[in-house]
Amino acid sequence: MTANNNEALMNCTSLDELIDVEYGKKGTPERAAFDAETQEFCIAQTLRKERIRAGLTQQQLADMMGTKKTYISRVETGRQNLNLTPLFRLFECLGKKVAISVM
């Protein structure tokens, strides 16, 4: 981290300002990558939370999906990209529905 960047971070007064300094303003490639990773992380954490809430192990969810435990683990840790069909199916196995909003 450069001294200028460190000083800019120290002068931030909101989370939005911190994100702008660290990852760039909205519309930049760096910010787009950060926003995409953040969304993937949130989906992965929501899936993990709902699996635990349902009282299922990764193996049990994998069995319900007809896949391997390692797949569920990769999804929950963000190391597995998900298409919509498996995403919907994962949450359906947990008794949940996925809604997508376009804003």
N, CA, C and O atoms as CSV, one atom per row, in Angstrom:
chain,resi,resn,atom,element,x,y,z
A,1,MET,N,N,0.857,-1.171,0.000
A,1,MET,CA,C,0.000,0.000,0.000
A,1,MET,C,C,0.904,1.236,0.000
A,1,MET,O,O,1.851,1.315,0.783
A,2,THR,N,N,0.619,2.172,-0.855
A,2,THR,CA,C,1.419,3.388,-0.929
A,2,THR,C,C,1.030,4.340,0.194
A,2,THR,O,O,-0.037,4.212,0.796
A,3,ALA,N,N,1.913,5.298,0.464
A,3,ALA,CA,C,1.628,6.280,1.515
A,3,ALA,C,C,0.395,7.099,1.157
A,3,ALA,O,O,-0.422,7.407,2.025
A,4,ASN,N,N,0.256,7.456,-0.131
A,4,ASN,CA,C,-0.913,8.228,-0.562
A,4,ASN,C,C,-2.194,7.436,-0.372
A,4,ASN,O,O,-3.204,7.974,0.082
A,5,ASN,N,N,-2.151,6.153,-0.720
A,5,ASN,CA,C,-3.333,5.301,-0.571
A,5,ASN,C,C,-3.668,5.129,0.907
A,5,ASN,O,O,-4.837,5.164,1.291
A,6,ASN,N,N,-2.652,4.944,1.725
A,6,ASN,CA,C,-2.853,4.789,3.160
A,6,ASN,C,C,-3.477,6.058,3.742
A,6,ASN,O,O,-4.391,5.985,4.563
A,7,GLU,N,N,-2.984,7.207,3.318
A,7,GLU,CA,C,-3.537,8.476,3.801
A,7,GLU,C,C,-4.984,8.647,3.346
A,7,GLU,O,O,-5.829,9.112,4.111
A,8,ALA,N,N,-5.267,8.270,2.100
A,8,ALA,CA,C,-6.639,8.371,1.581
A,8,ALA,C,C,-7.574,7.470,2.382
A,8,ALA,O,O,-8.700,7.855,2.698
A,9,LEU,N,N,-7.099,6.268,2.706
A,9,LEU,CA,C,-7.926,5.350,3.504
A,9,LEU,C,C,-8.205,5.932,4.888
A,9,LEU,O,O,-9.321,5.825,5.398
A,10,MET,N,N,-7.206,6.538,5.481
A,10,MET,CA,C,-7.368,7.098,6.825
A,10,MET,C,C,-8.337,8.279,6.843
A,10,MET,O,O,-8.923,8.585,7.882
A,11,ASN,N,N,-8.506,8.934,5.711
A,11,ASN,CA,C,-9.390,10.100,5.643
A,11,ASN,C,C,-10.828,9.738,5.263
A,11,ASN,O,O,-11.688,10.615,5.197
A,12,CYS,N,N,-11.087,8.485,5.019
A,12,CYS,CA,C,-12.439,8.064,4.643
A,12,CYS,C,C,-13.374,8.160,5.839
A,12,CYS,O,O,-12.983,7.911,6.980
A,13,THR,N,N,-14.621,8.528,5.549
A,13,THR,CA,C,-15.611,8.650,6.621
A,13,THR,C,C,-16.792,7.701,6.439
A,13,THR,O,O,-17.713,7.685,7.256
A,14,SER,N,N,-16.761,6.908,5.359
A,14,SER,CA,C,-17.852,5.961,5.146
A,14,SER,C,C,-17.306,4.703,4.477
A,14,SER,O,O,-16.213,4.706,3.912
A,15,LEU,N,N,-18.074,3.653,4.552
A,15,LEU,CA,C,-17.694,2.405,3.906
A,15,LEU,C,C,-17.595,2.584,2.395
A,15,LEU,O,O,-16.690,2.036,1.765
A,16,ASP,N,N,-18.510,3.340,1.815
A,16,ASP,CA,C,-18.470,3.586,0.366
A,16,ASP,C,C,-17.159,4.265,-0.037
A,16,ASP,O,O,-16.566,3.915,-1.058
A,17,GLU,N,N,-16.717,5.219,0.751
A,17,GLU,CA,C,-15.446,5.890,0.458
A,17,GLU,C,C,-14.280,4.914,0.559
A,17,GLU,O,O,-13.382,4.927,-0.282
A,18,LEU,N,N,-14.293,4.065,1.587
A,18,LEU,CA,C,-13.230,3.068,1.742
A,18,LEU,C,C,-13.160,2.139,0.533
A,18,LEU,O,O,-12.077,1.849,0.024
A,19,ILE,N,N,-14.310,1.681,0.085
A,19,ILE,CA,C,-14.357,0.778,-1.068
A,19,ILE,C,C,-13.873,1.496,-2.322
A,19,ILE,O,O,-13.141,0.913,-3.123
A,20,ASP,N,N,-14.273,2.757,-2.504
A,20,ASP,CA,C,-13.815,3.529,-3.660
A,20,ASP,C,C,-12.295,3.658,-3.677
A,20,ASP,O,O,-11.670,3.487,-4.724
A,21,VAL,N,N,-11.701,3.955,-2.534
A,21,VAL,CA,C,-10.250,4.131,-2.457
A,21,VAL,C,C,-9.544,2.799,-2.698
A,21,VAL,O,O,-8.561,2.739,-3.435
A,22,GLU,N,N,-10.043,1.739,-2.079
A,22,GLU,CA,C,-9.358,0.443,-2.143
A,22,GLU,C,C,-9.574,-0.278,-3.472
A,22,GLU,O,O,-8.651,-0.912,-3.985
A,23,TYR,N,N,-10.784,-0.191,-4.040
A,23,TYR,CA,C,-11.119,-0.989,-5.224
A,23,TYR,C,C,-11.499,-0.167,-6.445
A,23,TYR,O,O,-11.786,-0.733,-7.500
A,24,GLY,N,N,-11.506,1.148,-6.325
A,24,GLY,CA,C,-11.826,2.010,-7.456
A,24,GLY,C,C,-13.281,2.429,-7.441
A,24,GLY,O,O,-14.120,1.838,-6.761
A,25,LYS,N,N,-13.545,3.446,-8.195
A,25,LYS,CA,C,-14.916,3.963,-8.317
A,25,LYS,C,C,-15.760,3.011,-9.136
A,25,LYS,O,O,-15.236,2.228,-9.928
A,26,LYS,N,N,-17.074,3.080,-8.946
A,26,LYS,CA,C,-17.996,2.271,-9.746
A,26,LYS,C,C,-17.755,2.557,-11.218
A,26,LYS,O,O,-17.576,3.707,-11.621
A,27,GLY,N,N,-17.755,1.485,-12.021
A,27,GLY,CA,C,-17.524,1.625,-13.448
A,27,GLY,C,C,-16.118,1.249,-13.870
A,27,GLY,O,O,-15.857,1.054,-15.057
A,28,THR,N,N,-15.202,1.145,-12.905
A,28,THR,CA,C,-13.839,0.731,-13.248
A,28,THR,C,C,-13.767,-0.793,-13.248
A,28,THR,O,O,-14.536,-1.447,-12.544
A,29,PRO,N,N,-12.854,-1.362,-14.025
A,29,PRO,CA,C,-12.723,-2.831,-14.058
A,29,PRO,C,C,-12.407,-3.428,-12.681
A,29,PRO,O,O,-12.907,-4.497,-12.332
A,30,GLU,N,N,-11.577,-2.732,-11.910
A,30,GLU,CA,C,-11.218,-3.244,-10.581
A,30,GLU,C,C,-12.442,-3.305,-9.673
A,30,GLU,O,O,-12.623,-4.267,-8.927
A,31,ARG,N,N,-13.273,-2.279,-9.742
A,31,ARG,CA,C,-14.475,-2.240,-8.905
A,31,ARG,C,C,-15.474,-3.291,-9.361
A,31,ARG,O,O,-16.125,-3.927,-8.532
A,32,ALA,N,N,-15.604,-3.481,-10.670
A,32,ALA,CA,C,-16.519,-4.497,-11.186
A,32,ALA,C,C,-16.108,-5.879,-10.692
A,32,ALA,O,O,-16.961,-6.686,-10.321
A,33,ALA,N,N,-14.815,-6.153,-10.685
A,33,ALA,CA,C,-14.328,-7.451,-10.195
A,33,ALA,C,C,-14.622,-7.604,-8.705
A,33,ALA,O,O,-15.054,-8.668,-8.262
A,34,PHE,N,N,-14.387,-6.542,-7.930
A,34,PHE,CA,C,-14.677,-6.582,-6.500
A,34,PHE,C,C,-16.165,-6.821,-6.244
A,34,PHE,O,O,-16.531,-7.652,-5.412
A,35,ASP,N,N,-17.020,-6.089,-6.962
A,35,ASP,CA,C,-18.463,-6.240,-6.777
A,35,ASP,C,C,-18.922,-7.654,-7.122
A,35,ASP,O,O,-19.769,-8.213,-6.425
A,36,ALA,N,N,-18.376,-8.236,-8.185
A,36,ALA,CA,C,-18.744,-9.607,-8.576
A,36,ALA,C,C,-18.315,-10.600,-7.499
A,36,ALA,O,O,-19.081,-11.491,-7.132
A,37,GLU,N,N,-17.098,-10.447,-6.996
A,37,GLU,CA,C,-16.615,-11.349,-5.942
A,37,GLU,C,C,-17.449,-11.212,-4.675
A,37,GLU,O,O,-17.715,-12.201,-3.992
A,38,THR,N,N,-17.854,-10.012,-4.370
A,38,THR,CA,C,-18.682,-9.775,-3.185
A,38,THR,C,C,-20.027,-10.464,-3.315
A,38,THR,O,O,-20.506,-11.079,-2.362
A,39,GLN,N,N,-20.637,-10.369,-4.480
A,39,GLN,CA,C,-21.921,-11.027,-4.707
A,39,GLN,C,C,-21.786,-12.539,-4.602
A,39,GLN,O,O,-22.632,-13.197,-3.996
A,40,GLU,N,N,-20.725,-13.097,-5.189
A,40,GLU,CA,C,-20.496,-14.539,-5.109
A,40,GLU,C,C,-20.308,-14.975,-3.656
A,40,GLU,O,O,-20.840,-16.003,-3.238
A,41,PHE,N,N,-19.550,-14.191,-2.893
A,41,PHE,CA,C,-19.321,-14.499,-1.485
A,41,PHE,C,C,-20.638,-14.502,-0.712
A,41,PHE,O,O,-20.878,-15.391,0.105
A,42,CYS,N,N,-21.485,-13.517,-0.966
A,42,CYS,CA,C,-22.769,-13.429,-0.266
A,42,CYS,C,C,-23.660,-14.626,-0.589
A,42,CYS,O,O,-24.311,-15.170,0.303
A,43,ILE,N,N,-23.694,-15.034,-1.838
A,43,ILE,CA,C,-24.492,-16.212,-2.222
A,43,ILE,C,C,-23.948,-17.452,-1.537
A,43,ILE,O,O,-24.714,-18.265,-1.019
A,44,ALA,N,N,-22.624,-17.602,-1.531
A,44,ALA,CA,C,-22.005,-18.772,-0.902
A,44,ALA,C,C,-22.316,-18.819,0.593
A,44,ALA,O,O,-22.632,-19.880,1.131
A,45,GLN,N,N,-22.229,-17.679,1.258
A,45,GLN,CA,C,-22.498,-17.640,2.690
A,45,GLN,C,C,-23.975,-17.882,2.997
A,45,GLN,O,O,-24.311,-18.498,4.008
A,46,THR,N,N,-24.851,-17.397,2.124
A,46,THR,CA,C,-26.280,-17.643,2.305
A,46,THR,C,C,-26.581,-19.126,2.153
A,46,THR,O,O,-27.353,-19.685,2.931
A,47,LEU,N,N,-25.984,-19.760,1.168
A,47,LEU,CA,C,-26.173,-21.199,0.981
A,47,LEU,C,C,-25.695,-21.967,2.215
A,47,LEU,O,O,-26.395,-22.852,2.705
A,48,ARG,N,N,-24.520,-21.634,2.710
A,48,ARG,CA,C,-23.977,-22.319,3.895
A,48,ARG,C,C,-24.908,-22.131,5.088
A,48,ARG,O,O,-25.224,-23.087,5.796
A,49,LYS,N,N,-25.342,-20.900,5.302
A,49,LYS,CA,C,-26.235,-20.595,6.432
A,49,LYS,C,C,-27.536,-21.390,6.333
A,49,LYS,O,O,-28.006,-21.939,7.330
A,50,GLU,N,N,-28.115,-21.454,5.144
A,50,GLU,CA,C,-29.375,-22.179,4.966
A,50,GLU,C,C,-29.175,-23.686,5.108
A,50,GLU,O,O,-30.053,-24.380,5.619
A,51,ARG,N,N,-28.030,-24.197,4.660
A,51,ARG,CA,C,-27.741,-25.630,4.833
A,51,ARG,C,C,-27.660,-25.968,6.310
A,51,ARG,O,O,-28.231,-26.961,6.762
A,52,ILE,N,N,-26.950,-25.141,7.059
A,52,ILE,CA,C,-26.816,-25.375,8.506
A,52,ILE,C,C,-28.170,-25.217,9.187
A,52,ILE,O,O,-28.518,-26.007,10.064
A,53,ARG,N,N,-28.933,-24.204,8.791
A,53,ARG,CA,C,-30.271,-23.991,9.364
A,53,ARG,C,C,-31.171,-25.206,9.111
A,53,ARG,O,O,-32.002,-25.560,9.947
A,54,ALA,N,N,-30.995,-25.835,7.953
A,54,ALA,CA,C,-31.791,-27.015,7.612
A,54,ALA,C,C,-31.291,-28.265,8.340
A,54,ALA,O,O,-31.910,-29.326,8.252
A,55,GLY,N,N,-30.178,-28.140,9.052
A,55,GLY,CA,C,-29.642,-29.269,9.804
A,55,GLY,C,C,-28.973,-30.314,8.922
A,55,GLY,O,O,-28.931,-31.493,9.272
A,56,LEU,N,N,-28.455,-29.884,7.787
A,56,LEU,CA,C,-27.832,-30.817,6.851
A,56,LEU,C,C,-26.322,-30.641,6.838
A,56,LEU,O,O,-25.809,-29.533,6.998
A,57,THR,N,N,-25.624,-31.745,6.646
A,57,THR,CA,C,-24.191,-31.681,6.416
A,57,THR,C,C,-23.963,-31.435,4.927
A,57,THR,O,O,-24.885,-31.547,4.119
A,58,GLN,N,N,-22.743,-31.105,4.583
A,58,GLN,CA,C,-22.414,-30.961,3.167
A,58,GLN,C,C,-22.661,-32.274,2.422
A,58,GLN,O,O,-23.131,-32.270,1.284
A,59,GLN,N,N,-22.345,-33.391,3.067
A,59,GLN,CA,C,-22.550,-34.691,2.433
A,59,GLN,C,C,-24.032,-34.957,2.192
A,59,GLN,O,O,-24.409,-35.446,1.127
A,60,GLN,N,N,-24.867,-34.643,3.166
A,60,GLN,CA,C,-26.303,-34.861,2.998
A,60,GLN,C,C,-26.869,-34.012,1.860
A,60,GLN,O,O,-27.679,-34.492,1.067
A,61,LEU,N,N,-26.440,-32.749,1.781
A,61,LEU,CA,C,-26.901,-31.892,0.693
A,61,LEU,C,C,-26.390,-32.410,-0.647
A,61,LEU,O,O,-27.117,-32.403,-1.640
A,62,ALA,N,N,-25.153,-32.855,-0.670
A,62,ALA,CA,C,-24.595,-33.427,-1.904
A,62,ALA,C,C,-25.396,-34.645,-2.343
A,62,ALA,O,O,-25.678,-34.807,-3.530
A,63,ASP,N,N,-25.762,-35.496,-1.401
A,63,ASP,CA,C,-26.564,-36.681,-1.726
A,63,ASP,C,C,-27.913,-36.276,-2.314
A,63,ASP,O,O,-28.386,-36.891,-3.269
A,64,MET,N,N,-28.529,-35.249,-1.748
A,64,MET,CA,C,-29.805,-34.774,-2.261
A,64,MET,C,C,-29.663,-34.216,-3.675
A,64,MET,O,O,-30.574,-34.347,-4.494
A,65,MET,N,N,-28.527,-33.597,-3.958
A,65,MET,CA,C,-28.260,-32.996,-5.265
A,65,MET,C,C,-27.762,-34.017,-6.282
A,65,MET,O,O,-27.781,-33.761,-7.486
A,66,GLY,N,N,-27.317,-35.176,-5.794
A,66,GLY,CA,C,-26.718,-36.156,-6.693
A,66,GLY,C,C,-25.320,-35.740,-7.125
A,66,GLY,O,O,-24.903,-35.986,-8.257
A,67,THR,N,N,-24.605,-35.106,-6.203
A,67,THR,CA,C,-23.247,-34.652,-6.499
A,67,THR,C,C,-22.326,-35.063,-5.357
A,67,THR,O,O,-22.719,-35.844,-4.491
A,68,LYS,N,N,-21.120,-34.549,-5.352
A,68,LYS,CA,C,-20.142,-34.907,-4.325
A,68,LYS,C,C,-20.043,-33.809,-3.272
A,68,LYS,O,O,-20.340,-32.643,-3.530
A,69,LYS,N,N,-19.617,-34.215,-2.086
A,69,LYS,CA,C,-19.425,-33.275,-0.981
A,69,LYS,C,C,-18.428,-32.190,-1.367
A,69,LYS,O,O,-18.589,-31.032,-0.982
A,70,THR,N,N,-17.404,-32.555,-2.121
A,70,THR,CA,C,-16.395,-31.568,-2.510
A,70,THR,C,C,-17.007,-30.445,-3.346
A,70,THR,O,O,-16.550,-29.304,-3.274
A,71,TYR,N,N,-18.040,-30.757,-4.141
A,71,TYR,CA,C,-18.724,-29.737,-4.922
A,71,TYR,C,C,-19.405,-28.730,-3.991
A,71,TYR,O,O,-19.284,-27.520,-4.181
A,72,ILE,N,N,-20.119,-29.239,-2.985
A,72,ILE,CA,C,-20.805,-28.360,-2.030
A,72,ILE,C,C,-19.781,-27.501,-1.297
A,72,ILE,O,O,-19.997,-26.305,-1.102
A,73,SER,N,N,-18.678,-28.102,-0.893
A,73,SER,CA,C,-17.622,-27.368,-0.206
A,73,SER,C,C,-17.067,-26.254,-1.093
A,73,SER,O,O,-16.873,-25.131,-0.627
A,74,ARG,N,N,-16.812,-26.553,-2.357
A,74,ARG,CA,C,-16.288,-25.531,-3.280
A,74,ARG,C,C,-17.297,-24.406,-3.477
A,74,ARG,O,O,-16.913,-23.240,-3.560
A,75,VAL,N,N,-18.576,-24.740,-3.551
A,75,VAL,CA,C,-19.610,-23.706,-3.702
A,75,VAL,C,C,-19.621,-22.810,-2.468
A,75,VAL,O,O,-19.645,-21.585,-2.590
A,76,GLU,N,N,-19.604,-23.412,-1.288
A,76,GLU,CA,C,-19.690,-22.644,-0.044
A,76,GLU,C,C,-18.457,-21.785,0.219
A,76,GLU,O,O,-18.534,-20.795,0.947
A,77,THR,N,N,-17.333,-22.155,-0.364
A,77,THR,CA,C,-16.109,-21.371,-0.160
A,77,THR,C,C,-15.820,-20.453,-1.339
A,77,THR,O,O,-14.791,-19.778,-1.364
A,78,GLY,N,N,-16.722,-20.424,-2.314
A,78,GLY,CA,C,-16.565,-19.526,-3.446
A,78,GLY,C,C,-15.560,-19.985,-4.485
A,78,GLY,O,O,-15.154,-19.202,-5.343
A,79,ARG,N,N,-15.154,-21.244,-4.420
A,79,ARG,CA,C,-14.201,-21.763,-5.397
A,79,ARG,C,C,-14.887,-22.456,-6.564
A,79,ARG,O,O,-14.212,-22.997,-7.439
A,80,GLN,N,N,-16.206,-22.449,-6.596
A,80,GLN,CA,C,-16.985,-23.088,-7.660
A,80,GLN,C,C,-17.968,-22.067,-8.217
A,80,GLN,O,O,-18.844,-21.585,-7.498
A,81,ASN,N,N,-17.824,-21.743,-9.482
A,81,ASN,CA,C,-18.790,-20.851,-10.117
A,81,ASN,C,C,-20.098,-21.595,-10.303
A,81,ASN,O,O,-20.111,-22.780,-10.637
A,82,LEU,N,N,-21.186,-20.895,-10.087
A,82,LEU,CA,C,-22.503,-21.508,-10.198
A,82,LEU,C,C,-23.288,-20.903,-11.352
A,82,LEU,O,O,-23.327,-19.684,-11.520
A,83,ASN,N,N,-23.897,-21.743,-12.125
A,83,ASN,CA,C,-24.894,-21.300,-13.088
A,83,ASN,C,C,-26.230,-21.273,-12.362
A,83,ASN,O,O,-26.346,-21.766,-11.240
A,84,LEU,N,N,-27.225,-20.702,-12.998
A,84,LEU,CA,C,-28.519,-20.552,-12.328
A,84,LEU,C,C,-29.189,-21.881,-12.001
A,84,LEU,O,O,-29.745,-22.030,-10.913
A,85,THR,N,N,-29.151,-22.841,-12.904
A,85,THR,CA,C,-29.850,-24.106,-12.663
A,85,THR,C,C,-29.352,-24.806,-11.401
A,85,THR,O,O,-30.169,-25.169,-10.555
A,86,PRO,N,N,-28.024,-25.012,-11.238
A,86,PRO,CA,C,-27.580,-25.638,-9.979
A,86,PRO,C,C,-27.844,-24.769,-8.755
A,86,PRO,O,O,-28.113,-25.289,-7.672
A,87,LEU,N,N,-27.768,-23.449,-8.920
A,87,LEU,CA,C,-28.059,-22.559,-7.793
A,87,LEU,C,C,-29.497,-22.739,-7.335
A,87,LEU,O,O,-29.756,-22.904,-6.142
A,88,PHE,N,N,-30.433,-22.708,-8.275
A,88,PHE,CA,C,-31.840,-22.915,-7.932
A,88,PHE,C,C,-32.032,-24.275,-7.282
A,88,PHE,O,O,-32.744,-24.396,-6.285
A,89,ARG,N,N,-31.406,-25.288,-7.838
A,89,ARG,CA,C,-31.568,-26.648,-7.318
A,89,ARG,C,C,-31.021,-26.778,-5.899
A,89,ARG,O,O,-31.648,-27.410,-5.048
A,90,LEU,N,N,-29.865,-26.188,-5.640
A,90,LEU,CA,C,-29.290,-26.235,-4.294
A,90,LEU,C,C,-30.256,-25.655,-3.269
A,90,LEU,O,O,-30.504,-26.264,-2.228
A,91,PHE,N,N,-30.796,-24.489,-3.560
A,91,PHE,CA,C,-31.701,-23.862,-2.608
A,91,PHE,C,C,-33.037,-24.610,-2.520
A,91,PHE,O,O,-33.647,-24.650,-1.451
A,92,GLU,N,N,-33.493,-25.196,-3.615
A,92,GLU,CA,C,-34.717,-26.004,-3.568
A,92,GLU,C,C,-34.535,-27.196,-2.645
A,92,GLU,O,O,-35.458,-27.562,-1.917
A,93,CYS,N,N,-33.353,-27.808,-2.664
A,93,CYS,CA,C,-33.070,-28.929,-1.754
A,93,CYS,C,C,-33.142,-28.483,-0.296
A,93,CYS,O,O,-33.394,-29.293,0.596
A,94,LEU,N,N,-32.922,-27.205,-0.062
A,94,LEU,CA,C,-32.985,-26.652,1.285
A,94,LEU,C,C,-34.355,-26.081,1.609
A,94,LEU,O,O,-34.552,-25.466,2.657
A,95,GLY,N,N,-35.304,-26.291,0.695
A,95,GLY,CA,C,-36.665,-25.802,0.916
A,95,GLY,C,C,-36.806,-24.300,0.694
A,95,GLY,O,O,-37.728,-23.678,1.221
A,96,LYS,N,N,-35.904,-23.720,-0.077
A,96,LYS,CA,C,-35.910,-22.278,-0.336
A,96,LYS,C,C,-36.091,-22.028,-1.827
A,96,LYS,O,O,-35.861,-22.909,-2.656
A,97,LYS,N,N,-36.505,-20.821,-2.147
A,97,LYS,CA,C,-36.621,-20.382,-3.532
A,97,LYS,C,C,-35.692,-19.202,-3.741
A,97,LYS,O,O,-35.445,-18.415,-2.827
A,98,VAL,N,N,-35.184,-19.091,-4.951
A,98,VAL,CA,C,-34.298,-17.978,-5.295
A,98,VAL,C,C,-35.095,-16.977,-6.126
A,98,VAL,O,O,-35.787,-17.350,-7.074
A,99,ALA,N,N,-34.990,-15.714,-5.763
A,99,ALA,CA,C,-35.614,-14.639,-6.538
A,99,ALA,C,C,-34.506,-13.729,-7.056
A,99,ALA,O,O,-33.580,-13.385,-6.321
A,100,ILE,N,N,-34.606,-13.348,-8.304
A,100,ILE,CA,C,-33.612,-12.466,-8.899
A,100,ILE,C,C,-34.281,-11.142,-9.218
A,100,ILE,O,O,-35.369,-11.092,-9.793
A,101,SER,N,N,-33.606,-10.075,-8.831
A,101,SER,CA,C,-34.102,-8.726,-9.119
A,101,SER,C,C,-33.157,-8.053,-10.097
A,101,SER,O,O,-31.938,-8.138,-9.949
A,102,VAL,N,N,-33.703,-7.399,-11.073
A,102,VAL,CA,C,-32.913,-6.607,-11.990
A,102,VAL,C,C,-33.213,-5.160,-11.659
A,102,VAL,O,O,-34.364,-4.725,-11.689
A,103,MET,N,N,-32.167,-4.426,-11.344
A,103,MET,CA,C,-32.356,-3.045,-10.898
A,103,MET,C,C,-31.665,-2.083,-11.833
A,103,MET,O,O,-31.714,-0.872,-11.620
